């Protein structure tokens, strides 16, 4: 039989990384504003770089906060299924579908004065991939595989954060 102190330690071991994930996801809802403040007017063609850096910051923040709880970043990355051969098939399939669609959208947007083709490409391919890695891959993987939390609460918590992050997103499609 486990002592009360051991049971409390076990709960802390399970919930601390999960709390770190939720904190990182909550902070990620504001990282876009931080990125725009730090790089307000990137030169033409580099707005996509700002978006990429913001997404990388969000992933690094989640991995860093989880690491502070004692979970190795490699274990967190692996819990998301982002290592080795199993990843190769889905990535190739996604590229086969989304790369041609992105190229077509880029060409079509080139004729529209109000749409930057780079932002359209990022919105069609880069942002969804980064969000899937952050919200579904890392967050869900850490909470279910590393923390041993039930699937449904682990699924709902990142989904709520994702919804909040997009609640006050732009007013038009181009935003």
matplotlib code that plots the C-alpha trace (Angstrom):
import matplotlib.pyplot as plt

x = [0.0, 1.3, 1.8, -0.2, 3.0, 3.8, 0.3, 0.7, 4.1, 2.5, -0.2, 2.4, 4.4, 1.4, -0.2, 2.9, 3.8, 0.1, -0.1, 3.0, 1.4, -1.7, 0.4, 2.3, -0.9, -2.4, 0.8, 0.8, -2.5, -0.5, 2.7, 1.4, 1.0, 4.5, 5.9, 4.2, 5.6, 9.2, 9.1, 6.4, 7.3, 9.3, 10.6, 8.5, 8.6, 9.7, 6.3, 6.3, 9.6, 7.9, 5.1, 7.5, 9.5, 6.3, 5.3, 8.8, 8.7, 5.4, 6.8, 10.0, 8.0, 5.9, 9.0, 10.9, 8.1, 7.6, 11.4, 11.3, 9.0, 11.6, 10.4, 13.1, 12.2, 13.0, 10.5, 7.9, 8.7, 8.5, 5.2, 3.7, 4.8, 7.2, 10.1, 11.3, 9.7, 6.0, 6.1, 7.4, 4.2, 1.8, 4.3, 4.7, 0.9, 0.4, 3.0, 1.4, -2.0, -1.1, 2.0, 0.2, -2.8, -0.4, 1.4, -2.0, -3.1, 0.2, -0.2, -3.9, -3.1, -0.3, -3.0, -4.8, -3.3, -4.8, -3.2, 0.4, 1.2, 3.7, 1.0, -1.5, 1.1, 1.8, -2.0, -2.6, 0.3, 2.7, 0.2, -2.0, 1.1, 2.6, -0.8, -1.2, 2.2, 1.6, -2.0, -2.6, 0.8, 2.8, 0.0, -2.1, 1.0, 2.5, -0.8, -1.9, 1.4, 3.7, 1.3, -1.1, -4.2, -7.5, -7.9, -11.0, -9.9, -6.5, -8.2, -10.6, -8.1, -5.9, -9.0, -10.4, -7.0, -7.0, -10.5, -9.6, -6.5, -8.6, -11.6, -10.5, -8.6, -8.9, -12.1, -11.5, -10.1, -6.8, -6.3]
y = [0.0, 3.4, 6.0, 9.3, 11.1, 8.8, 9.2, 13.0, 12.8, 10.6, 13.2, 16.0, 13.9, 13.5, 16.9, 19.2, 18.6, 18.8, 22.2, 23.3, 22.3, 24.3, 27.3, 27.1, 26.9, 29.9, 31.9, 30.9, 32.7, 36.0, 35.1, 36.7, 40.1, 39.7, 38.8, 41.8, 44.1, 42.8, 42.9, 45.4, 46.0, 43.2, 43.9, 42.6, 38.9, 38.4, 38.6, 34.8, 34.7, 36.5, 34.0, 31.0, 32.5, 32.9, 29.3, 28.0, 30.1, 28.5, 25.0, 25.9, 27.4, 24.3, 22.0, 24.3, 24.5, 20.7, 20.3, 22.4, 19.8, 17.1, 15.7, 15.5, 17.5, 14.4, 12.4, 15.1, 15.2, 11.4, 11.4, 13.4, 10.7, 13.2, 10.8, 8.2, 6.3, 6.4, 10.1, 9.8, 8.5, 11.2, 13.9, 12.8, 12.4, 15.9, 17.4, 15.6, 17.2, 20.6, 21.6, 21.7, 23.5, 26.0, 26.6, 27.1, 29.5, 31.3, 31.8, 32.9, 35.3, 36.8, 38.5, 39.9, 43.1, 42.8, 39.4, 38.6, 35.2, 34.4, 35.0, 32.9, 30.1, 30.3, 30.3, 27.3, 25.1, 26.5, 27.6, 24.5, 22.3, 24.3, 24.3, 20.5, 19.9, 22.2, 21.6, 18.0, 16.5, 17.9, 18.9, 15.7, 13.5, 14.9, 14.8, 11.3, 9.4, 11.0, 12.2, 9.2, 11.5, 10.3, 10.9, 13.1, 15.7, 15.8, 16.3, 19.0, 21.2, 22.0, 22.3, 25.0, 26.8, 26.5, 28.0, 30.9, 31.6, 31.9, 33.7, 37.2, 36.4, 38.8, 40.1, 39.0, 36.0, 37.8, 38.7]
z = [0.0, -0.9, 1.8, 1.7, 1.0, -1.9, -3.4, -3.2, -4.9, -7.6, -8.2, -8.4, -10.9, -13.1, -12.9, -12.9, -16.6, -17.5, -15.7, -17.6, -20.9, -20.1, -19.0, -22.3, -24.3, -22.5, -23.1, -26.8, -27.2, -26.7, -28.6, -31.8, -30.1, -28.7, -32.1, -33.7, -30.9, -31.3, -35.1, -36.1, -39.7, -41.2, -44.7, -47.6, -47.8, -44.2, -42.6, -42.9, -41.0, -38.0, -38.1, -38.2, -35.3, -33.3, -33.9, -33.0, -29.8, -28.9, -29.3, -27.5, -24.6, -24.2, -24.3, -21.9, -19.4, -19.5, -19.2, -16.0, -14.5, -15.0, -18.4, -21.0, -24.2, -26.2, -24.2, -24.8, -28.5, -28.7, -26.8, -29.7, -32.2, -33.9, -34.2, -36.6, -39.4, -38.3, -39.1, -42.6, -44.2, -42.8, -43.6, -47.3, -47.6, -46.2, -48.6, -51.5, -50.7, -49.3, -51.3, -54.7, -53.1, -51.5, -54.9, -56.6, -53.9, -54.2, -57.9, -57.6, -54.8, -56.9, -58.9, -55.9, -54.7, -51.1, -50.3, -49.7, -51.3, -48.5, -45.8, -47.8, -48.1, -44.3, -43.5, -45.8, -44.7, -42.1, -39.4, -39.4, -39.2, -36.3, -34.5, -34.9, -33.5, -30.6, -29.7, -30.7, -30.8, -27.9, -25.6, -26.0, -26.1, -22.8, -21.0, -22.1, -22.6, -20.1, -17.4, -17.8, -17.7, -19.2, -23.0, -23.0, -20.5, -22.2, -25.5, -24.3, -22.5, -25.5, -27.7, -25.4, -25.5, -29.3, -29.4, -27.1, -29.2, -32.3, -30.7, -31.5, -34.7, -37.7, -39.1, -42.7, -44.4, -45.2, -41.5]

ax = plt.figure().add_subplot(projection="3d")
ax.plot(x, y, z, "-o")
ax.set_aspect("equal")
plt.show()
